[in-house]
């Protein structure tokens, strides 16, 4: 089933009705791919970073609806939602670029780690779109970013463990109350990515409990519905199957 829909730049996207490949989720999906495979042949940071720690969904305006995905103005103006940010953070774990990690963290500090920077609605033309409030990025995002900080600290990363235990409670509740009961057509990918990161980097007894309680058979079925339908990226399902079985 290993099917990947890629555009002329080799970036993951989804086929549109006219046969073109739309890249509005490319930063997120390629981050998933880099994390799951370790393959950074596209040079993730060079491709998607457009400012000091700022990212776009796709570097080419022509590859997203109305040029939406290539918009970025500042740490307080862009198109990166909390879900898109999950893929970006995941890629940073694997690319081995400490400078890119520090730039991301500095960029996030501009919004006090409280907000993403998706200030225009999906698919709108940036020059005409009305601005909106960005997504809140709270406990689950903080836990993932704190683990990213841990990759810079060496042995000192263990001082983060008590805080991670507290932050991981969010994912435990999300697992029990939401992930195991979500309809099959709900987006499972970023929940799963954060769950995997919490197992791979400084796992806590809370994150281990989330893994144990997670209905991974059902979660994998949700991934099949997500990747193998109209998105036509069933190769991503194969990658998740390897981790969730």
RAWO-V853157 format. One record per backbone hydrogen bond with DSSP energy under -1.0 kcal/mol. NH is the residue of the N-H (numbers start at 1). CO is the residue of the C=O. E is the energy in kcal/mol with one decimal. If there is no record, write none. Layout:
nh:NH co:CO e:E
nh:NH co:CO e:E
This chain:
nh:3 co:1 e:-2.0
nh:7 co:11 e:-2.1
nh:10 co:7 e:-2.1
nh:13 co:5 e:-2.2
nh:14 co:22 e:-2.0
nh:16 co:20 e:-3.3
nh:19 co:16 e:-1.8
nh:22 co:14 e:-3.0
nh:23 co:63 e:-3.7
nh:26 co:23 e:-1.6
nh:27 co:57 e:-1.3
nh:29 co:25 e:-3.0
nh:30 co:26 e:-2.8
nh:31 co:27 e:-1.3
nh:32 co:28 e:-2.0
nh:33 co:29 e:-2.4
nh:34 co:30 e:-2.7
nh:35 co:31 e:-2.4
nh:36 co:32 e:-2.6
nh:37 co:33 e:-2.0
nh:38 co:34 e:-2.7
nh:43 co:40 e:-2.1
nh:47 co:43 e:-2.1
nh:48 co:44 e:-2.4
nh:49 co:45 e:-2.6
nh:50 co:54 e:-2.5
nh:51 co:54 e:-1.3
nh:53 co:51 e:-1.8
nh:56 co:48 e:-1.8
nh:57 co:69 e:-2.2
nh:58 co:69 e:-1.4
nh:63 co:60 e:-2.0
nh:64 co:61 e:-1.5
nh:67 co:64 e:-2.1
nh:68 co:65 e:-2.4
nh:70 co:67 e:-1.1
nh:71 co:68 e:-1.8
nh:73 co:77 e:-3.1
nh:74 co:77 e:-1.8
nh:77 co:74 e:-2.0
nh:85 co:81 e:-2.3
nh:88 co:84 e:-1.5
nh:89 co:85 e:-2.8
nh:90 co:86 e:-2.2
nh:91 co:87 e:-2.1
nh:92 co:88 e:-1.8
nh:93 co:89 e:-1.2
nh:94 co:91 e:-1.2
nh:95 co:91 e:-1.8
nh:101 co:97 e:-1.7
nh:102 co:98 e:-2.4
nh:103 co:99 e:-2.3
nh:104 co:100 e:-2.3
nh:105 co:101 e:-2.4
nh:106 co:102 e:-2.4
nh:107 co:103 e:-2.5
nh:108 co:104 e:-2.4
nh:109 co:105 e:-2.0
nh:111 co:108 e:-1.5
nh:112 co:109 e:-1.8
nh:113 co:108 e:-2.4
nh:114 co:111 e:-2.1
nh:116 co:135 e:-2.3
nh:117 co:80 e:-2.1
nh:119 co:78 e:-2.2
nh:124 co:121 e:-2.0
nh:128 co:125 e:-1.8
nh:129 co:125 e:-2.1
nh:132 co:119 e:-2.3
nh:137 co:114 e:-2.6
nh:142 co:138 e:-2.9
nh:143 co:139 e:-2.5
nh:144 co:140 e:-1.7
nh:145 co:141 e:-2.7
nh:146 co:142 e:-2.7
nh:147 co:143 e:-1.7
nh:148 co:144 e:-1.5
nh:149 co:145 e:-2.3
nh:150 co:146 e:-1.9
nh:152 co:149 e:-1.9
nh:156 co:153 e:-1.6
nh:157 co:154 e:-2.0
nh:158 co:155 e:-1.3
nh:159 co:156 e:-1.9
nh:160 co:157 e:-1.9
nh:161 co:158 e:-1.3
nh:164 co:160 e:-2.4
nh:165 co:161 e:-2.2
nh:166 co:162 e:-1.4
nh:167 co:163 e:-2.6
nh:168 co:164 e:-2.7
nh:169 co:166 e:-1.2
nh:170 co:167 e:-1.5
nh:172 co:168 e:-2.0
nh:173 co:169 e:-2.4
nh:174 co:170 e:-2.4
nh:175 co:171 e:-2.4
nh:176 co:172 e:-2.3
nh:177 co:173 e:-2.9
nh:178 co:174 e:-1.5
nh:179 co:174 e:-3.4
nh:180 co:175 e:-1.7
nh:181 co:178 e:-1.7
nh:182 co:178 e:-1.6
nh:186 co:183 e:-1.9
nh:192 co:188 e:-2.0
nh:193 co:189 e:-2.2
nh:194 co:190 e:-2.2
nh:195 co:191 e:-2.0
nh:196 co:192 e:-2.5
nh:197 co:193 e:-2.4
nh:198 co:194 e:-1.9
nh:199 co:196 e:-1.0
nh:200 co:196 e:-2.1
nh:201 co:197 e:-2.4
nh:208 co:204 e:-2.3
nh:209 co:205 e:-1.5
nh:210 co:206 e:-2.1
nh:211 co:207 e:-1.9
nh:212 co:208 e:-2.2
nh:213 co:209 e:-2.5
nh:214 co:210 e:-1.5
nh:216 co:214 e:-1.7
nh:219 co:215 e:-2.4
nh:220 co:216 e:-2.4
nh:221 co:217 e:-1.8
nh:222 co:218 e:-1.9
nh:223 co:219 e:-1.8
nh:224 co:220 e:-2.1
nh:225 co:221 e:-2.0
nh:226 co:222 e:-2.0
nh:227 co:223 e:-3.0
nh:228 co:224 e:-2.2
nh:232 co:229 e:-1.4
nh:233 co:227 e:-2.5
nh:235 co:3 e:-3.3
nh:236 co:233 e:-2.0
nh:238 co:234 e:-1.8
nh:239 co:235 e:-1.6
nh:240 co:236 e:-2.2
nh:241 co:237 e:-2.7
nh:242 co:238 e:-1.6
nh:244 co:240 e:-2.3
nh:245 co:241 e:-1.8
